[in-house]
Structure formats: C-alpha cells, structure tokens
Amino acid sequence: MANIFCWRNLRQGRCLVLLFGYALGIVLGCAITLTFDFRHVEPASAVNVKRELIPLSNDEVIDSTHSPSHHRLRAEAPHVPASHGIHSISEHHLKNLLYVGVLPTDDIKLSIDSISHTWGQTVSKLAIFLPKDTQVESGSDNTQILKVLEPSGDALGPPMWPSVLNVIEYIYDNHRSQYKWFLLSSERVYVNIYALHEISDNAGPRDIVYTGHMSLEAGETPSHYCKSDAGVLLSQEGLVKLGSKLKDCAKMNSDPSWDSWLGKCINQTLGLSCFKIFSKHFVVDKLRTSRSPDELWKPNSIFSKALSIFPVVSSEHMYTLHYYYSSIELKRSMDRVSYFNSLMSDTCQELPQNILQTDVVQSDCSAVIPDEKEEEPEKANSEIKQRVPLRRFKPANKFQYQHWRYFDPFYLYTDDTLEPYVSVKAFKYYSLELKRAIQEAVHVVNKRHHPVRVKFKRLHNGYVRHDPLQGNEYIIDATFMERRRGRRMFNERVRILRPLASNFILQSSKNDKDEKVHIVVPISDVTHRCFEFLGMFANVSLATKEATHLVLVVFGDKDLIEIEEKVDMYKKTYAEAEISIVKGVGTFSRAKALDQGMKSLESGDLTFFCDVDMTIERPFLDRCRRNTVEGRMVYYPEVFKLYNPKFVPVNNRKISRKQGHWVNYGYGMLCIYKSDYDAIGGLNTEMLGWGGEDVDFFEKVLKSKLEVLQSPDTGLIHRWHPNVCAQDTTNKYNRESCIKSRAEALGDKTELARYIYDIMEKHPELT
C-alpha cells in the first residue's frame, strides 16, 4: 500500500519524505527502548523522599568537587514551627538524638557545674573529656567524665589533635550506633538541642554530614573546614565513615589545631568540606550580644534558631541562654495547650446533655483527667483526679472583678496609685510589657491577613487587666501597614492574652536567724525622741537577747553627753548590750551621719538604716536578715506611717486606713551589707539636711547588679511627730518633698473632711 501511495505521489516529491520519516521513527524507537536497560530504578521508599547514600567501599574516595551531592539532602522545604522556628522534640527522640563531647580549655570545675545544670540536662548524652592527671569528681547520670587526653602542661588550652583522635576513636568504638548526631565542642559553648530538628529534617538517616562554623584552610588546595569555636557536628553515618579512615588520618602531618586537622582528615579521606548550608546554626558571637535580653528576645533574632553559641563568657551568661531557650520551648508548649484547650472548649459546646452529666466531662466544660500512676481503679476514679480549667476566671462578686486599665501611647491611667496616671516610658516594666504585647498583636494581624505581611505603624489606645488564672489580657487599637504592595494602612482591634509562665527557682533561700543586724540611727537635736527609741530598743532587742548592734551617730555636744549617760545606764542593766556612739563630724546631714556610722563597721556586716522615730518589732529583724543577700539583694521595707493623733479616732489596731498609710514614696529605711554599700559608692554626703539622699542612693542601687526587694513591712511603724519645713533651704526639691510628706502624714481624708465640716458648722462665715 505504501509503494502504491509513493508511486502515485512521486511526481509531487512526497514519497522520499515519507520514507525518511519511517526510517527516523525506527531509529528513535530503538534508542528509547535501549535506554531502559541502563536506567536506575528508585526503590519504593524513594516515594517518601527518604533517600539514602550509595554505600562506599573501603577503598573508594569521593570526588571533593561533587561533595554537596553526597549529602543527598531532602528536597522538600523544612517545616518552620510557630514558636521562633523551634519545634518540639519528644522525650523518646531526645533519648538517642545527640551525643556531645566537651573538650574544656579553661576552668574545668566551673565548666562542669554550669554545663551540667543547664544544657547538659537536655542532650541525650554529655561526655567531658579531660587530661589524665585532672582531679575532678565523677559526673551525674547524664554526664560522663572521661580522662583520656594527654596532659598539655601547667596551663590549660585547646587539646592537640592526637588527643582528639583518641576521643573520636572512643566515641566511634562505643557509641556510633547509639546516637544520630555527634557534636565536639569546648566548654564555652551553649548547645540548644531543640534547634537540631531543622538539620535532621534536611538530612536523611544515611547522609554524611560534617558541619559547623565554616572557615577557609589556606594552602595549595584550599578547603573549608569547621572551626571548633561553636562546635563540630557529625551525623551518625559521617562518624561511621570517618571511623573507618582514622588509621589513615593518624598518618597525616600534625596540626596545632585539632579542628583544622579534622577538616583535612575528612577532606582527604571522604572528600568532604564543611557543609555551608547549616553554618547559620553555629553562631560565633564576637560582640557578646547574646548577653543582652533585648537582643535575645527581639523578633527574628539570629539566636532563636542557633544550635550552638560561642563564646559563653560566664556562668551567668550560660544561665541567661538556658532561660531564653527554655522560655521558647515553654511558649511552644503553652501554644499547644492553648490550642487544645480552645478545641475542647468549642467541641464541648456541641456535646449532648447526657455526656455533660458524667464524671468525665463536667457541665462547665472542664475535663477530669485521672492520674497516670498505677492505682486501684476505684481510687483513680474517685480521689486521684485533677481538673484542667478551660474557661477564664469568673468573679463571684464585685470584689473579685479585675478592672481594666486604659492606656495610650504615653500614659497608663490607673486607680492603683495616688497619681491618676503613670508614664509608660518612665516605667520600664510597662514599656517592655506593652512592647511585647504589640509584637504578639502583629502576629495575630498577620494571621488574619495571610498571605499579606503587615507591620505595626502606631498605637491609638488600649486596655489591660490581669487575669489571676491566665495572665495579662490586652485589647489593643492600632494602625498597621502592609509591608509590600501599595503599603496600605488600616486600623485593627486585637485582643490577646500573655499567659503566665511556669515556676523557676531563681535563688536558694537564706535563713540565718543568728546573724547580727547593725542598726545605724542619725541623731541631731532630738534627744527626747532618742530616749523613746532606746526604751523601745531595750524591750525589743536587749531584753530578748536579739543579735543586734545599735550605732547612734550623734551631732551636737549637748545631745552627745545626755545620750552617753542614757546608754551607760542601759549597758549596766543589760550586760550583753551592744550600743556604740559615733560622734558626728561637720555640719549635720542625714547622708553624712549614716555614712560616718557605716565607716565604723566591718565589710561583711548586715546594716539597717533607721530613723529615731521608728518603732521596730522583732519579726522585722528576721525579714531584714532573710531578704538581704550579700552581693545579690537589698531590702527596702515600706514603713507604716501614723497620722497626727489629733485627727485619728481611738483604735487599738495600728495598721488601718484611719491610723496611717504605707510610705511607698520613701527610701530612707533599708537593709544592706556594708560591702554592697561601699561597692555602690555610698551616700552622697554633699547633700544637706534631711531628704533627697535616699532617692539618690536608691537609684544607685537600681543601676547596680543588686536586686531590690521592696514591700510593706508590718514590723516597722513610724511614730508621728511635728515636722517643720525650713523656709531658707537651698534645695527647692527638698522643701517640696518635705511639704508633701507633711501633708501625707496629717490624716485620712475622711477624718480631715469631718474635722473641716465641724469647723464650718461652728464658723459659717468660712464657707
């Protein structure tokens, strides 16, 4: 048929074209068929993208120019979780995930303590490799102390490569099949195991991974190696391949740096260089910015996804980082709890009534979960149950209701203080808390307008209140702006909850009831009030043999003679009484008197700055001891100041609204160690008279490393006395403060109003 067709179309020249087409089709068909015989067929598991490396023989060497392909990373994009990109690793996976070998270069004991109590608790296994002649105690359940390094002399320093070769051999022989990842680092590194998921998600179980903070090795054939600064990470397959080549590496020329030697070893035997794509997880913090909370907690911080951070310069720095990464994991866990609480609450609304009446789900939509401990069924169903609240705090009466407080960009308006508002910027707590609430609001708005990305533009106003069961609740009205496109601006109202965090142990408690308290009291022209103070002190301290030492700093010769006679009388009555008198030098000022009294004491003495009009009760002395920690904490008790007896009704209870008020605006009474007083710089003795010196010193304390504990103390009562504010004072601020203090101490506004009304009734012409 083809021949007939060709013959008929010969004159038109079509037959030749048709025959050529037949021939070309036959050739292409044969070629395609033959290629099937040489094509590699992926196994069924490849459908799930779980690729494996082609096994290498012992004599096989990978070409370094193709090294990235031999990592065979997964093609899919990594999952980025909500909480700062860090996602949960379960207890089961943590058990066999990461083995960390620490090679200390500095204070070994400090390293073991700080690491074992922070990130060492989170990794699967922690081994600290030490020189053979090191005198240290054995490790904990999770920490192994191995003395396998060769001694390097008197001074500590980075271990040499032969010692590290022994370490790698030990890990290869004993642990290569037990863990998925292996990290070698110094003691000045913080390891965040929760960031390992991103590397794990991008590397298959048989992938050879050699990564860390990348550096270039100069030479005839330059190559990248992983520096030991932030640690060197090897996958399980990488350790297995490296272990089989260690004999070849041992023959290599020595290198002063073990990380450089390891890089050459891996490059020459396995053909691999330090893998660049994971280097971002190994942070070398040359500027020490990781010590700053503002840098750590800012959005998109480079530290949030870091697997390791170098250098950690102190144990305080180590604990700061541990708190930071723990808070990220806590936030992620609480997000999941919040999600399931919301899910259960929504589902509960649709449950039939007969289920709501059972013991499993209550009518208020709270689940009752039995304890997981092995108990008798009856006991588990009746006694050992815990409730999981899914609803907000619901007040039962007007006293339990939590009021909302209003704020704008500049002020927080509240009824908690005497002033109707406080400055947001002046109070750092409000400023930081509001800033973090706004950051949460931006996340909420971004979810609403996904995939459009927005940023915060300006705050209009808002409301905040504290829910005792949940945390701080915010309603924020603000303007947001699109990051791209037309940069459109729009207003949004966002209601968010900043939840409460779990408990953290900040410091151990102090309980030294026998510690002596040195009470320093300035005296000037108040001899009769000093006698009243001595009588009170004798009853509270001398008669009870309390561990105290009274230091009276007296200005004025007349006062000095009378007070010395009174003190001698008490010393005769109480043989163990410790009362010292320091003669004041120069013109009197409270700051100068207290400073001269402090100079008479020893460095480690616990002191209490006291006024002569103070009534002290014994429990206060115990609180002074427990709330003051040398080098760490200062105690500022808020005293209860009694009103003028002329305006106070008869009442046996000293602490009441009508009797007086808490002095939360004064900082003259405090408990502090002499060593801390000297370290801060002491009181400003250039300030004259009374007032001002306490505020100045309080601000010095706040700027120091000391923590301030300020709280009302029922054991300190300030007796009322007439107060005269000098007209000729050179300090206008001191005079204003004196007048305000005098007005505050006059009386309760209700009693003052009653007094004024009585006068108006008797003298109508005054109305």
Sequence and secondary structure as in RCSB ss.txt:
>XXXX:A:sequence
MANIFCWRNLRQGRCLVLLFGYALGIVLGCAITLTFDFRHVEPASAVNVKRELIPLSNDEVIDSTHSPSHHRLRA
EAPHVPASHGIHSISEHHLKNLLYVGVLPTDDIKLSIDSISHTWGQTVSKLAIFLPKDTQVESGSDNTQILKVLE
PSGDALGPPMWPSVLNVIEYIYDNHRSQYKWFLLSSERVYVNIYALHEISDNAGPRDIVYTGHMSLEAGETPSHY
CKSDAGVLLSQEGLVKLGSKLKDCAKMNSDPSWDSWLGKCINQTLGLSCFKIFSKHFVVDKLRTSRSPDELWKPN
SIFSKALSIFPVVSSEHMYTLHYYYSSIELKRSMDRVSYFNSLMSDTCQELPQNILQTDVVQSDCSAVIPDEKEE
EPEKANSEIKQRVPLRRFKPANKFQYQHWRYFDPFYLYTDDTLEPYVSVKAFKYYSLELKRAIQEAVHVVNKRHH
PVRVKFKRLHNGYVRHDPLQGNEYIIDATFMERRRGRRMFNERVRILRPLASNFILQSSKNDKDEKVHIVVPISD
VTHRCFEFLGMFANVSLATKEATHLVLVVFGDKDLIEIEEKVDMYKKTYAEAEISIVKGVGTFSRAKALDQGMKS
LESGDLTFFCDVDMTIERPFLDRCRRNTVEGRMVYYPEVFKLYNPKFVPVNNRKISRKQGHWVNYGYGMLCIYKS
DYDAIGGLNTEMLGWGGEDVDFFEKVLKSKLEVLQSPDTGLIHRWHPNVCAQDTTNKYNRESCIKSRAEALGDKT
ELARYIYDIMEKHPELT
>XXXX:A:secstr
 HHHHHHHTTTTTHHHHHHHHHHHHHHHHHHHHHHTTT     GGGGGT        TT    GGGHHHHH   S
S     TTTT     HHHHHTTEEEEE   S HHHHHHHHHTTGGGTSSEEEEEEETT       SSEEEEEEE 
   SS     HHHHHHHHHHHHHHHTTT SEEEEE TT EE GGGHHHHHHTS TT   EEEEEEEE SSS EEE
EEEEEEEEEEHHHHHHHHTTHHHHHTS   SSHHHHHHHHHHHHH    BGGGGGGEEE TT GGG HHHHSSTT
 TTTT SEEE   SHHHHHHHHHHHHHHHHHHHHHHHHHHHHHHHHHHTTS HHHHTSSSB TTS EEEE SS  
 HHHHHHTSEEEE  S    SSTTT    EEE SSEEE SSSSSSEEETTTSHHHHHHHHHHHHHHHHHHHHHTT
TS EEEEEEEEEEEEEETTTEEEEEEEEEEEESSTT  EEEEEEEEEEE       S     TT  EEEEEEEES
 HHHHHHHHHHHIIIIITTT SEEEEEEEESHHHHHHHHHHHHHHHHH TT  EEEEE  SS BHHHHHHHHHHT
S TT EEEE  TTEEE HHHHHHHHHT BTTTEEEEEEEEEE  GGG    S SSSTTTEEE TT    EEEEHH
HHHHHT   TTS BSSSHHHHHHHHHHHSS EEEEEEEEEEEE        TT S HHHHHHHHHHHHHTT  HH
HHHHHHHHHHHH GGG 
